[in-house]
Amino acid sequence: MNIVHKLTIRHLKENKRRTLVTIIGVIISVAMVTAVATLGFSFSDLMIRQTIADTGEWHVQYQDVNKEQLAAIRDDDATKTVAITRDLGYAPLEGGQNPNKPYLFIKEYDAQGIAQFPVELSEGRFPKTDKEVVISEAIAKNAKVKYEIGDHLTLRVGERFENGGDRLLDQTEPLRREEGKVTETLQHIKTKDYTVVGFIKRPAWESAWAPGYTVISYVDENFIGENDRVDAAVVLQKVNRSLFAHAEDLAERNDIETVLYNHDLLHYYGVSKSIASSSTMLSLSVILMAVIMIGSVSLIYNAFAISVSERSRHLGMLASVGATKRQKRNSVLFEGAVIGLISIPVGILCGLAGIGTTIWFMNSMIQGALWTTEKLTLTVTPLSLIIASVVSMLTIFISTYLPAIKASKISAMDAIRQTTDVKLTDKAVKTSKLIRKFFGIEAEIGLKNLKRNKRRYHAIVFSLVVSIVLFLTVSFFTAGLKQSLELSQEGVNYDIEVSYGHGQRIDDRLIQSIASLDGVTEYNVIHALDTSAWVDEAIIADELQQKVKDDKSLLQDGKYPYDIKVHALNDSSLQVYAKAVGADYERLTDPDHPAAIVMDTIRYKDMSTGKYIQTKAMYTKVGQTIELANRHEETVEETKASRVTVAALTDQAPMGMSPIGVGGLNIIVSERVMNRLAGGEDTLLAQTFLYLKSTEPMKTEQEIDEMQVTNLQAYNLYQSRKSEEQLILLMSVFSYGFIVLISAISIANIFNTVSTGVSLRKREFAMLKSVGMTPKGFAKMMNYESIFYGVKSLLFGLPVSFVVMVLIYRAFANKFSYGFALPWMSILSVIAAVFVIVGSAMLYSGAKVKGENIIDALKQESI
């Protein structure tokens, strides 16, 4: 270690306060980067494990492949494992008590498939030959048909076809019925003999409306015939974006017609087939990493830059005894290296400890609220540690290099006398006469103090600007992320949908019976009526404007045909909903003057571009009228129904109401208005739906099935709602956690910068007191300095934040289309926070120097 390095270490020891402040700043920065990187990897790991638990572990699935194609898939270099599956078909369930599920659905797996897919054994063992099966526990619980291990089954297995149709029906499509009669048959029937060897829990992938109970058998690759077809689910050696092109190339070379991808799982690996999705993720990642980098650089840089006066004096002394520019520069870089060696390991450990503690507290909440079976665990990867270390080393290098360059250029005499820090020319410290006239001598002195040392002034303003930009950018980013996530979801806000067959209403007594079941926490009844309306071209949706320009034949007398879906709520539900959206309930219940709440905002996915779009369904206003036309089922003719007045506009949907596409409109009315619009005609397309939320959706569905009401259908969608709420809540936890973290970093940055700057001005304050400045005048001067700092930082910070917000919005626009809106509440909050935080920091720092002895402060050389 040379003499310059030894002096640097001695200097760090002598100036303990400044060294400690710098080390703490670096530790906070490293901890922030480590926490964010680790939290991201931990959430990604949780979602990967949960998705595998829900849908199985596979990346690509090749459907309907023969033995030769299967061999080609297995021999492919990218393939790690292959699971063989096959949907054998349906067999009638003899004695089944559920009229909506009259079948057994036989699915075959090989040993690898049983291991990779989420099939949970509850009793017995898995099948080992194609003569053995395990059956779902739901057969006994729901269908009331009991089997025992060792029972022999002779099943007539076939494929479902709708009467008169040639399209194959699968498990995603409910039993076909019309007027209470089953309108589908089983064809291509084969007789199969099985022995029951175990029982499984109802698989998560078996939808509530599936017509068959799951039965799992075994498929042996060695016994697959030349004409047999199976599905091959592949786990790849490496998961990257090239897998899509590779899979399609493999399929083309081997004449495989259908390739499916596990998009949910691939999404959490950061892989998407959509160019728009990839572009959005890449753009947002770059912007977010830049925000973190800027925050880290700001925090560490200010710790060095604001004390450059004291450090340059020390380096001037070294220059006076022969130190070269290179030695002076290396002295500061060595100082940064020493601080980094201490701070980076401690920062990484603090970041891991902090995020580990957070995860430990969050786990019970996540599992309880999100219905996850997997736990969120602290996932520390080499990549996350490398990211934290590289970002921290880079920020320390930038933070030390720039002050080192400046210090190395100062001559020995100037550095010792510190003549470069204080500018006393008339032009440099000139202030407006209005400042003294309106705010007094204290404000003028405060402003002159800032101008006398522009380097320190700029360092503090820069710190404030960065803090403003960080907070507003992250707030806008998280708001955009949540809105984009909501756009991409289906909007399922209930667990179970109950309905009769087409065009029928549910009896009120039956509704009350279902709503009073144990576990039902909330319910809503909606009567739906399909109507239409001719809407003036001037107020139709933007997406339709270009369409009608290209084809004027779509218009009739300057009007465009809209599909109108009228939803009627009962009085109690309508009263609550009307209050929530700001509508007059009394006006909605007057059948002589029909009025409706209009859902004027729609969300949909453009299938041609893959973008999720939020737009106006119609540019109408409160008080305008819509002339409805009833559509008759038998004659398919329209008759004028009535004029409906727009009572309120909203984007809030009542529980159970489904979104509608472009060229459609959802309106909500009372039951009395609905009856007036329908005119008592039975031929109108009206139907009743009951929507339920339940603490035990599976049990509630089973209890509804056990009522054995003909034509009553219950669709359990709690899995979809669970998935959407899971994503939104996880994103909220991550987003608000990140905002809190950024806010804490910003406050620490401001306090560190301001307090260090004030500490370095002890001699300056002592001089002012020595010429007669009173404590009251000193306090006023500090207050005005706080105001000047805040105003200047806002003048720079808000426009820069606006530019970054536009960049983030344009990054989201690759995949999502919605209106740009400034986060006014965040902007107002940050304006107030800047003055409060700067004022608090100045008061805190001023209080520390207030009691200083004037003579001692004038003699002080360092802090």
Secondary structure, DSSP 4 states (H G I P E B T S, - for coil): --HHHHHHHHHHHHSHHHHHHHHHHHHHHHHHHHHHHHHHHHHHHHHHHHHHHHH-S-SEEEEEE-HHHHHHHHH-TTEEEEEEEEEEEEEE-TT---TT--EEEEEEE-HHHHHHS---EEEE----STTEEEEETHHHHTS-----TT-EEEEEEEEEEETT--PEE-TTSPPPEETTEE-EEEEEEEEEEEEEEEEEPPPTTS-TT-SEEEEEEE--GGG--TT--EEEEEEESS-STHHHHHHHHHHHHTT--EEEE-HHHHHHTT--S-HHHHHHHHHHHHHHHHHHHHHHHHHHHHHHHTTHHHHHHHHHHHHHTT--HHHHHHHHHHHHHHHHHHHHHHHHHHHHHHHHHHHHHHHHHHHHHH--SSPP-----HHHHHHHHHHHHHHHHHHHHHHHHHHHTS-HHHHHHTTTT----HHHH---HHHHHHH-HHHHHHHHHHHHTHHHHHHHHHHHHHHHHHHHHHHHHHHHHHHHHHHHS-----SEEEE-STT----HHHHHHHHTSTTEEEEEEEEEEEEEEEEEGGGB-HHHHHHHHH-GGG-BTTEEEEEEEEEEE-HHHHHHHHHHHT--HHHHT-TTS-EEEEE-EEEEE-TTT--EEEEESB---TT-EEEEEEEBTTT--EEEEEEEEEEEEESPPPTTPPP--TTEEEEEEEHHHHHHHHTT-TTB-EEEEEEEEESSHHHHHHHHHHT--TT-EEEE-HHHHHHHHHHHHHHHHHHHHHHHHHHHHHHHHHHHHHHHHHHTTHHHHHHHHHTT--HHHHHHHHHHHHHHHHHHHHHHHHHHHHHHHHHHHHHHTTTEE------HHHHHHHHHHHHHHHHHHHHHHHHHHHT--HHHHHH----
